Amino acid sequence: LDGPTMKQRTWPSRSDGNPFSALPLAKPHPSISKDPSRKHPSRPKNFPKPSPTLFVDRPIPPDPTPDFASLPFDLLTKIAAGFSHRNLTAASLVCKSWNDALRPLREAMLLLRWGKRFKHGRAGVRPNLQKALDSFLKGAARGSTLAMVDAGLVYWEMGRKEEGVAFYRRAAELGDPAGQCNLAIAYLQAESANTKEAVKWLLQSASAGHVRAQYQLALCLHHGRGTDRNLSEAAKWYLQAAEAGYVRAMYNVSLCFSFGEGFAQSHSQAKKWMK
């Protein structure tokens, strides 16, 4: 560069030693005596004394991480009885214990798949209702509520309704919403209808999000079948089923708005749901 060379140093050179030298220690205040016999200042009267419990050995808290392997096999299989193949696969990856416990349910999923192929004639398989039933029964024996419901459906189609209802009940008691709904409809369609029992199962299934059960429960509430007549509750369940895409429920929601039953009368809403 042109001009006079800058001789001023902008950074200490190595000859200067460590640039980050420590600051000198402050000299003790002359008022502080070096006499070892000098006593420390007395503690204030209100100053709390150290608690002896601070020095007591305390037990180590248990590890908050859950021990999945300790879950009993029978409880695990009941919880997973209604799982789909995808959910079973995911649950089986949690630990080896779960993988072993859920093996029968994974086998049931394969049997269920073959049962549907035989029932509907899929994947190059000729329809064979008896082979479909055999596959569903084997899946049900392994604890799958999905297979129980399909076995019940086949028995129902064969006219063996009592056997069908028995499988619906097994699935319903294990918490399967489809099994609960089918059991309730079977109670409603029986010669000596058990409407109160039907409403009980419909409520459980509808609360779990089963759309057909929501519609059937709404019908029972609307007509006072198995329960007290309640138009506002009926309209609420009609609407839930309609919002889930159930066409019959959409039609009934339209009627509720049109006549002001359960909802405030609204012709615009009635027209919307009628479309």
C-alpha positions as CSV (number, residue, x, y, z in Angstrom):
1,L,0.0,0.0,0.0
2,D,1.1,3.6,-0.6
3,G,2.0,5.9,2.2
4,P,3.9,5.4,5.4
5,T,4.1,2.0,6.9
6,M,2.1,1.5,10.0
7,K,4.5,0.6,12.8
8,Q,1.8,0.4,15.5
9,R,1.2,-3.1,16.7
10,T,-2.4,-4.2,16.7
11,W,-1.9,-7.5,18.5
12,P,0.7,-8.5,21.1
13,S,3.7,-10.5,19.6
14,R,4.9,-13.8,21.0
15,S,7.7,-12.0,22.8
16,D,5.2,-10.2,24.9
17,G,4.2,-13.5,26.6
18,N,0.6,-14.7,27.1
19,P,-1.8,-11.8,26.3
20,F,-4.5,-13.3,28.4
21,S,-2.6,-13.0,31.7
22,A,-4.5,-13.2,34.9
23,L,-5.3,-10.1,36.9
24,P,-3.3,-9.6,40.0
25,L,-5.0,-10.7,43.2
26,A,-6.4,-8.0,45.3
27,K,-4.4,-7.2,48.5
28,P,-6.2,-8.1,51.7
29,H,-7.9,-5.3,53.4
30,P,-5.9,-4.0,56.3
31,S,-8.9,-4.4,58.6
32,I,-8.7,-8.1,58.2
33,S,-6.5,-9.5,60.9
34,K,-4.2,-12.5,60.2
35,D,-4.4,-13.4,63.9
36,P,-5.4,-17.1,63.9
37,S,-7.1,-16.6,67.3
38,R,-9.5,-14.2,65.8
39,K,-13.1,-15.6,66.0
40,H,-15.5,-15.7,63.2
41,P,-18.5,-13.4,63.4
42,S,-21.3,-14.9,65.4
43,R,-24.4,-16.3,63.6
44,P,-27.6,-14.2,63.8
45,K,-30.1,-15.5,66.3
46,N,-32.7,-16.1,63.6
47,F,-30.3,-17.8,61.2
48,P,-31.7,-21.3,60.5
49,K,-29.5,-24.2,61.6
50,P,-28.5,-26.8,58.9
51,S,-31.0,-29.6,58.8
52,P,-29.6,-33.1,59.6
53,T,-32.0,-34.6,57.0
54,L,-29.9,-33.1,54.3
55,F,-27.2,-35.6,55.0
56,V,-29.4,-38.7,55.4
57,D,-29.1,-41.3,52.6
58,R,-32.3,-41.3,50.6
59,P,-33.5,-44.2,48.5
60,I,-33.0,-43.8,44.7
61,P,-36.3,-43.2,43.0
62,P,-37.5,-46.0,40.7
63,D,-36.8,-45.7,37.0
64,P,-39.8,-44.0,35.4
65,T,-39.3,-45.8,32.1
66,P,-42.2,-48.4,31.8
67,D,-41.3,-52.0,31.6
68,F,-43.3,-53.2,28.6
69,A,-42.1,-56.7,28.9
70,S,-43.9,-57.1,32.3
71,L,-47.4,-56.8,30.8
72,P,-49.1,-60.1,31.1
73,F,-49.6,-62.0,27.8
74,D,-53.4,-62.5,28.3
75,L,-53.9,-58.8,29.0
76,L,-51.9,-57.8,26.0
77,T,-53.7,-60.1,23.6
78,K,-57.1,-58.7,24.8
79,I,-55.9,-55.2,24.2
80,A,-54.7,-56.0,20.8
81,A,-57.6,-58.3,19.8
82,G,-59.1,-55.7,17.5
83,F,-55.8,-54.4,16.0
84,S,-55.3,-54.3,12.3
85,H,-52.3,-55.9,10.6
86,R,-50.4,-52.6,10.5
87,N,-51.0,-51.9,14.2
88,L,-50.0,-55.4,15.2
89,T,-46.8,-55.1,13.3
90,A,-46.0,-51.9,15.0
91,A,-46.8,-53.3,18.5
92,S,-44.7,-56.4,17.8
93,L,-41.6,-54.1,17.4
94,V,-41.9,-52.8,21.0
95,C,-40.0,-55.6,22.6
96,K,-39.3,-59.4,22.2
97,S,-42.0,-60.2,24.8
98,W,-44.7,-58.4,22.8
99,N,-43.5,-59.9,19.6
100,D,-43.9,-63.4,21.1
101,A,-47.3,-62.6,22.7
102,L,-48.7,-61.1,19.5
103,R,-47.6,-63.9,17.1
104,P,-51.1,-65.7,17.2
105,L,-52.8,-62.4,16.3
106,R,-50.4,-61.9,13.4
107,E,-51.2,-65.3,12.2
108,A,-54.9,-64.5,12.5
109,M,-54.4,-61.5,10.1
110,L,-53.1,-63.9,7.4
111,L,-56.1,-66.2,8.0
112,L,-58.4,-63.2,7.9
113,R,-57.0,-62.2,4.5
114,W,-57.5,-65.6,3.1
115,G,-61.0,-65.8,4.5
116,K,-61.9,-62.6,2.6
117,R,-60.4,-63.9,-0.6
118,F,-62.5,-67.1,-0.3
119,K,-65.6,-65.1,0.6
120,H,-65.4,-62.5,-2.2
121,G,-63.4,-64.4,-4.8
122,R,-60.4,-62.1,-4.7
123,A,-56.8,-62.5,-5.9
124,G,-57.6,-65.3,-8.3
125,V,-59.4,-67.4,-5.7
126,R,-62.8,-68.8,-6.5
127,P,-65.6,-67.9,-4.0
128,N,-66.0,-70.6,-1.4
129,L,-68.1,-69.7,1.7
130,Q,-67.1,-72.8,3.6
131,K,-63.4,-72.2,3.2
132,A,-63.9,-68.6,4.1
133,L,-65.7,-69.6,7.3
134,D,-62.9,-72.1,8.2
135,S,-60.3,-69.3,7.8
136,F,-62.3,-66.9,9.9
137,L,-62.8,-69.5,12.6
138,K,-59.1,-70.2,12.8
139,G,-58.4,-66.5,13.1
140,A,-61.0,-66.2,15.8
141,A,-59.4,-69.0,17.7
142,R,-56.2,-67.0,17.8
143,G,-58.0,-64.1,19.4
144,S,-58.8,-61.7,16.6
145,T,-62.1,-59.8,17.0
146,L,-62.0,-58.9,13.3
147,A,-62.1,-62.6,12.5
148,M,-64.9,-63.2,15.0
149,V,-67.1,-60.6,13.4
150,D,-66.5,-62.0,9.9
151,A,-67.2,-65.5,11.2
152,G,-70.5,-64.2,12.7
153,L,-71.4,-62.6,9.4
154,V,-70.9,-65.9,7.5
155,Y,-73.0,-67.8,10.0
156,W,-75.7,-65.1,9.8
157,E,-75.7,-65.4,6.0
158,M,-76.0,-69.2,6.3
159,G,-79.0,-68.8,8.5
160,R,-77.2,-70.1,11.5
161,K,-78.0,-66.9,13.5
162,E,-77.5,-68.2,17.0
163,E,-73.9,-69.1,16.1
164,G,-73.4,-65.8,14.4
165,V,-74.7,-63.9,17.5
166,A,-72.3,-65.9,19.7
167,F,-69.4,-64.6,17.7
168,Y,-70.7,-61.1,17.7
169,R,-71.0,-61.2,21.5
170,R,-67.4,-62.5,21.9
171,A,-66.1,-59.6,19.7
172,A,-68.4,-57.1,21.5
173,E,-67.2,-58.1,24.9
174,L,-63.6,-57.6,23.8
175,G,-64.5,-54.0,22.8
176,D,-64.8,-54.4,19.0
177,P,-67.2,-51.6,17.7
178,A,-68.4,-53.6,14.7
179,G,-69.1,-56.6,16.9
180,Q,-71.0,-54.4,19.3
181,C,-73.1,-52.9,16.5
182,N,-73.9,-56.2,14.9
183,L,-74.9,-57.7,18.2
184,A,-77.2,-54.8,18.8
185,I,-78.8,-55.1,15.4
186,A,-79.3,-58.8,16.0
187,Y,-81.1,-58.0,19.3
188,L,-83.3,-55.5,17.5
189,Q,-84.2,-58.0,14.7
190,A,-84.8,-60.9,16.9
191,E,-88.4,-62.3,17.2
192,S,-88.4,-61.3,20.9
193,A,-86.4,-58.1,20.5
194,N,-84.2,-57.1,23.4
195,T,-84.2,-53.3,22.8
196,K,-82.6,-52.2,26.0
197,E,-79.7,-54.5,25.5
198,A,-79.5,-53.3,21.9
199,V,-79.3,-49.7,22.9
200,K,-76.6,-50.4,25.5
201,W,-74.3,-52.0,22.8
202,L,-75.2,-49.3,20.2
203,L,-74.1,-46.6,22.6
204,Q,-70.8,-48.2,23.2
205,S,-70.2,-48.7,19.5
206,A,-71.4,-45.3,18.5
207,S,-69.2,-43.6,21.2
208,A,-66.2,-45.5,19.6
209,G,-67.0,-43.8,16.3
210,H,-68.8,-46.6,14.5
211,V,-71.0,-44.8,11.9
212,R,-73.7,-47.4,11.4
213,A,-74.1,-47.7,15.2
214,Q,-74.5,-43.9,15.4
215,Y,-77.3,-44.0,12.9
216,Q,-79.1,-47.0,14.6
217,L,-78.8,-45.3,18.0
218,A,-80.3,-42.2,16.6
219,L,-83.2,-44.2,15.2
220,C,-83.8,-45.8,18.7
221,L,-83.7,-42.3,20.3
222,H,-86.0,-40.8,17.7
223,H,-88.7,-43.5,18.1
224,G,-88.2,-44.2,21.8
225,R,-87.2,-47.8,21.1
226,G,-85.3,-49.4,24.1
227,T,-84.9,-45.9,25.6
228,D,-86.9,-42.7,26.3
229,R,-87.6,-40.7,23.2
230,N,-85.1,-37.8,22.9
231,L,-85.2,-35.8,19.6
232,S,-82.2,-33.6,20.4
233,E,-80.0,-36.6,21.2
234,A,-81.3,-38.4,18.1
235,A,-80.5,-35.4,15.9
236,K,-77.0,-35.2,17.5
237,W,-76.2,-38.8,16.5
238,Y,-77.8,-38.4,13.1
239,L,-75.5,-35.4,12.5
240,Q,-72.4,-37.3,13.6
241,A,-73.1,-40.2,11.2
242,A,-74.0,-37.7,8.4
243,E,-70.7,-35.8,8.9
244,A,-68.9,-39.2,8.5
245,G,-70.6,-39.7,5.2
246,Y,-73.5,-42.1,6.1
247,V,-76.1,-41.3,3.4
248,R,-79.2,-42.3,5.3
249,A,-78.2,-40.2,8.2
250,M,-77.8,-37.2,5.9
251,Y,-81.4,-37.6,4.7
252,N,-82.6,-37.8,8.3
253,V,-80.6,-34.7,9.3
254,S,-82.3,-32.9,6.4
255,L,-85.7,-33.9,7.7
256,C,-84.8,-32.8,11.3
257,F,-83.9,-29.3,10.0
258,S,-86.9,-29.2,7.8
259,F,-89.5,-30.0,10.5
260,G,-87.5,-28.6,13.4
261,E,-87.2,-31.9,15.2
262,G,-84.0,-31.9,17.4
263,F,-82.7,-28.8,15.6
264,A,-84.0,-25.3,15.2
265,Q,-86.0,-25.3,11.9
266,S,-83.7,-24.2,9.0
267,H,-84.7,-24.7,5.4
268,S,-81.2,-23.7,4.2
269,Q,-79.7,-26.5,6.4
270,A,-82.3,-28.9,5.2
271,K,-81.5,-28.2,1.6
272,K,-77.8,-28.5,2.3
273,W,-78.1,-32.0,3.8
274,M,-80.6,-33.1,1.2
275,K,-78.0,-32.5,-1.5
